[in-house]
Each structure stands twice: as C-alpha cells, then as structure tokens.
C-alpha cells in the first residue's frame, strides 16, 4: 500500500518565528519547512583582470516561489584562484539588486564576502583555489521567477593581475586544481 501526503504549507505547532529583514544586523524570519530546492552549478572558468568592475561569476539559480509570503534561503559557494595579493570581493544579487551586503557607510566595500590570495611561501597560492561561502535569507514577496546570482571584482588591481573562478591561477600539471562553484535556493514556508 502506498500513501501520499500533499499540503500547501508546513507551519510549526508553536507558529512561525517573528522578525523580518534580509540584511546584516536584522533579525531573520523563521519558517516552517522547505517547499522546494533549486540548484545551480558552474564549472566554467571566468577571469577578471581590471579594477573595481563588477562582473558575473556565471553562477546563478532561478526559483519560482509557490507563495508570495515564502522566504528564500540562498547559499553560494564560489571557487576562485589568483596570486600576488589579489583582493577579490563577492556579492549576492536578486534580479540585479544587491542582497545581504554590508550596509554601513564609510571606509570599506559593501560586499557579501571576499578573500585575499596572499603572496606567501614563494607564491604557492597561485596553484590552489579558495572557496568563498555566502548565505542570505531573502523575502522576494513574489510568485514570479526570481534569479539569484553572484558577482565579483578585483578591488586592488595592478597591471598584469588576474583572478579566475573555478580554477587555480596556474595550471601547469595535475597538482593544480579545476573546481566547481554551487548556488542553492530553498523556498521556506512562512
């Protein structure tokens, strides 16, 4: 005998937790359960070799919320490589609008995450990749398709500097790495 359970929403017996917001420093709205999960992945390498121009990493995912009240939990993991003190910054976007970026004004870039490929130990960092993890709990307030993507830039470019997604700076033999990046969007009932 087989059974099937179909519901529109899953809400905890003690209700949905309070709070609102999708930026740092705010409380986050809880949810009752996962309605759907969508994933995007990229193994293609993108390069960047100029200063302060935001570019696509090629990493994105679409999700069509079943309910306008749903929240979307976004997790992104971007592999990147470079050398010579490359300062690499990342930000998450929903339909070309920044989400989960630092919002204080003043010195420092307003980004979701970032990393530095330091020149250490005879520049051996050029042979490896790093992985930047980012997360946001978003309230798109729609049942239309939403696109989440990751952008990146070099913030301290000097002549000849280049960084890559999904690969090490130097690919001389099988000791260097080619990697993948992932992004996951989960619809959470509110």
C-alpha positions in Angstrom: 0.0 0.0 0.0 1.4 3.4 -0.9 0.4 6.7 0.6 0.8 10.3 -0.5 0.6 13.4 1.6 0.1 16.8 -0.1 -0.1 20.1 1.7 0.2 23.8 0.8 2.2 24.9 3.8 4.0 23.4 6.8 3.9 25.5 9.9 5.3 24.5 13.3 2.8 23.8 16.1 4.1 26.9 18.0 3.8 29.1 15.0 6.3 30.9 12.7 9.0 32.8 14.5 8.9 36.6 14.4 11.3 39.0 12.8 12.0 40.5 9.5 14.7 41.7 7.2 17.3 40.4 4.8 20.4 42.4 5.6 23.1 42.1 8.3 22.1 43.3 11.7 18.4 42.5 11.4 16.5 39.5 12.8 15.6 36.9 10.4 12.2 35.5 9.7 12.0 31.8 10.5 10.0 29.3 8.5 8.0 26.1 8.8 9.6 23.9 6.2 11.3 23.6 2.9 8.8 23.8 0.0 11.3 23.4 -2.9 15.1 23.4 -3.6 16.8 24.6 -6.8 20.5 24.4 -7.5 22.9 25.9 -10.0 26.5 24.9 -10.6 29.3 26.2 -12.7 32.5 24.5 -13.8 33.3 27.2 -16.4 36.1 29.5 -15.6 35.6 33.3 -15.7 38.6 35.6 -15.5 38.8 39.2 -14.3 41.8 41.5 -14.8 40.6 45.0 -14.2 39.9 47.1 -11.1 36.5 47.6 -9.4 34.3 46.4 -12.3 31.6 44.0 -11.0 31.3 41.0 -13.3 29.3 37.9 -13.3 30.8 34.7 -12.0 28.5 32.7 -14.2 26.9 31.3 -11.1 23.1 31.7 -10.8 19.9 29.9 -10.0 16.2 30.5 -10.7 13.4 29.7 -8.3 9.7 30.4 -8.7 8.2 30.7 -5.2 4.8 29.0 -4.7 3.7 31.6 -2.2 4.4 35.4 -2.0 4.9 35.0 1.7 7.7 32.5 1.4 11.3 33.2 2.3 14.2 32.0 0.1 17.4 30.7 1.8 20.3 31.2 -0.6 23.7 29.6 -0.2 26.5 30.2 -2.6 30.0 28.6 -2.7 32.4 30.2 -5.2 35.8 28.6 -6.0 38.4 31.1 -7.1 42.2 31.4 -7.7 44.7 34.2 -8.2 48.1 35.4 -7.0 50.1 38.4 -5.8 47.8 39.8 -3.1 44.6 39.6 -5.2 41.8 41.1 -3.2 38.6 39.5 -4.5 35.1 40.7 -3.5 31.8 39.0 -4.0 28.1 40.0 -3.7 24.8 38.2 -3.9 22.1 39.7 -6.1 18.3 39.0 -6.5 17.2 40.1 -10.0 20.2 42.5 -10.3 19.5 44.0 -6.8 22.2 43.5 -4.1 21.2 41.4 -1.1 23.0 40.6 2.1 25.7 43.2 1.6 27.2 45.3 4.4 25.2 48.5 4.8 27.4 50.8 6.9 28.7 53.8 5.2 32.3 54.9 5.4 35.6 53.1 4.7 35.4 49.6 3.3 33.5 48.0 0.5 29.9 47.0 1.0 30.0 43.3 -0.1 28.7 39.9 0.8 32.1 38.2 1.1 35.6 38.2 -0.2 39.1 36.8 0.0 42.7 37.6 -0.4 45.2 35.5 -2.3 48.4 36.3 -0.4 51.9 36.1 -1.8 53.4 33.7 0.7 55.9 30.9 0.6 57.3 31.7 -2.8 53.8 32.4 -4.4 52.5 28.9 -4.0 48.9 30.2 -3.5 48.8 30.5 -7.3 48.5 26.7 -7.5 45.4 26.3 -5.4 41.8 27.5 -5.2 39.9 29.0 -2.3 36.1 28.7 -1.6 34.0 31.6 -0.5 30.7 30.7 1.2 27.8 33.2 1.3 24.3 33.0 2.7 21.1 35.1 2.6 17.6 34.7 3.9 15.6 36.7 1.4 12.0 37.9 1.2 11.3 38.4 -2.5 7.5 38.8 -1.9 6.5 37.3 -5.3 5.3 34.2 -7.0 7.2 35.2 -10.2 10.6 33.6 -11.1 13.5 35.1 -9.1 17.1 34.9 -10.2 19.9 34.8 -7.6 23.4 35.3 -8.8 27.0 36.0 -7.6 29.1 38.9 -8.9 32.8 39.5 -8.2 35.5 42.0 -8.7 39.2 42.7 -8.0 39.5 45.6 -5.6 43.2 46.3 -5.8 44.1 45.5 -9.3 47.6 46.2 -10.5 48.9 45.7 -14.1 49.1 42.1 -15.1 46.9 40.8 -12.2 44.2 38.3 -13.0 41.9 36.1 -11.0 39.8 33.1 -12.0 36.7 31.3 -10.9 36.8 27.5 -10.8 40.5 27.1 -11.3 43.9 27.9 -9.9 45.8 30.8 -11.3 48.5 28.4 -12.7 47.6 25.2 -14.4 50.9 23.5 -15.1 50.2 19.9 -14.2 47.6 17.7 -12.4 48.7 19.0 -9.0 46.8 22.3 -9.7 43.0 22.5 -9.5 40.0 22.9 -11.6 36.9 23.2 -9.4 33.2 23.9 -9.4 31.0 26.5 -7.8 27.5 26.0 -6.5 24.4 28.1 -5.5 21.3 26.7 -3.8 17.9 28.4 -3.4 15.5 26.9 -0.9 11.9 28.1 -0.6 10.9 28.2 3.1 7.3 28.4 4.2 6.5 31.5 6.3 
